[in-house]
Amino acid sequence: MRMNTFALMELSWRLVSRHKDLNGFESLKDFQEEFGTLGEVAGDGKNSFFTRISASKPFEPGNVQIVNLEDPRDEERVIVPFAGGSPG
């Protein structure tokens, strides 16, 4: 896992663990395993965001993604709350 992806993972866990009502992960280990399937952040990570796929479900396996903003339309895929824009 690249350093910038790891930084986004740590930032994302802080977000998920603070929002108990949106945390659908059993443990940090389960979160890390799911995060490892999401791919890498683009470049320095400043335009990469961890977000849910569906706003009607919590952060849980199968409902999380990394969105790399490469086109203005990509912003539509980022659901509040989100984690991202981590420093490179």
C-alpha positions as CSV (number, residue, x, y, z in Angstrom):
1,M,0.0,0.0,0.0
2,R,1.4,3.3,-1.0
3,M,2.1,5.9,1.7
4,N,-0.6,8.3,0.5
5,T,-3.1,5.6,0.4
6,F,-2.1,4.5,3.9
7,A,-2.5,8.1,5.1
8,L,-6.1,8.2,3.6
9,M,-6.9,4.9,5.3
10,E,-5.9,6.3,8.7
11,L,-7.8,9.5,8.1
12,S,-10.8,7.5,7.0
13,W,-10.8,5.3,10.1
14,R,-10.8,8.4,12.3
15,L,-13.9,9.5,10.4
16,V,-15.7,6.2,10.6
17,S,-14.9,5.6,14.2
18,R,-16.2,9.0,15.2
19,H,-19.6,8.4,13.4
20,K,-20.8,5.5,15.5
21,D,-24.2,5.6,13.8
22,L,-22.6,5.2,10.4
23,N,-19.9,2.7,11.3
24,G,-20.9,-0.7,9.9
25,F,-17.5,-2.3,10.5
26,E,-17.0,-5.0,13.2
27,S,-13.4,-3.8,13.9
28,L,-10.4,-1.9,12.7
29,K,-9.1,-5.1,11.2
30,D,-12.2,-5.5,9.1
31,F,-12.0,-1.9,8.0
32,Q,-8.4,-2.3,7.0
33,E,-9.2,-5.5,5.0
34,E,-12.0,-3.7,3.1
35,F,-9.9,-0.6,2.5
36,G,-7.2,-2.8,1.0
37,T,-9.5,-3.8,-1.7
38,L,-10.4,-0.3,-2.8
39,G,-7.2,0.5,-4.8
40,E,-4.8,3.4,-4.5
41,V,-5.2,7.1,-4.3
42,A,-4.1,9.1,-7.3
43,G,-0.8,11.0,-7.1
44,D,-0.3,12.9,-3.9
45,G,-3.8,12.1,-2.6
46,K,-5.0,15.7,-2.4
47,N,-7.9,14.9,-4.8
48,S,-8.7,11.5,-3.4
49,F,-11.7,10.9,-1.1
50,F,-13.0,8.0,1.0
51,T,-16.8,7.9,0.8
52,R,-19.8,5.7,0.8
53,I,-21.3,4.4,-2.4
54,S,-24.9,4.7,-1.1
55,A,-25.9,7.4,1.3
56,S,-28.7,5.2,2.7
57,K,-26.3,2.7,4.1
58,P,-23.5,3.1,6.7
59,F,-19.7,2.8,6.0
60,E,-19.6,-1.0,5.7
61,P,-18.0,-3.7,3.5
62,G,-19.3,-3.2,0.0
63,N,-20.5,0.3,0.5
64,V,-17.2,2.2,0.5
65,Q,-15.0,3.5,-2.2
66,I,-12.0,5.8,-3.0
67,V,-13.0,8.5,-5.4
68,N,-10.1,10.1,-7.3
69,L,-11.3,13.5,-8.6
70,E,-10.1,13.5,-12.2
71,D,-13.2,15.2,-13.7
72,P,-15.7,17.7,-12.2
73,R,-18.4,15.1,-12.4
74,D,-16.5,12.9,-10.0
75,E,-17.5,15.2,-7.2
76,E,-21.0,13.8,-7.5
77,R,-19.8,10.5,-6.2
78,V,-18.5,12.0,-2.9
79,I,-21.1,11.7,-0.1
80,V,-20.9,13.7,3.1
81,P,-19.4,12.8,5.5
82,F,-16.2,11.8,3.7
83,A,-12.5,11.8,4.4
84,G,-10.0,13.1,1.9
85,G,-7.7,15.7,0.5
86,S,-4.9,14.2,2.6
87,P,-1.6,16.0,2.4
88,G,1.0,14.5,0.0
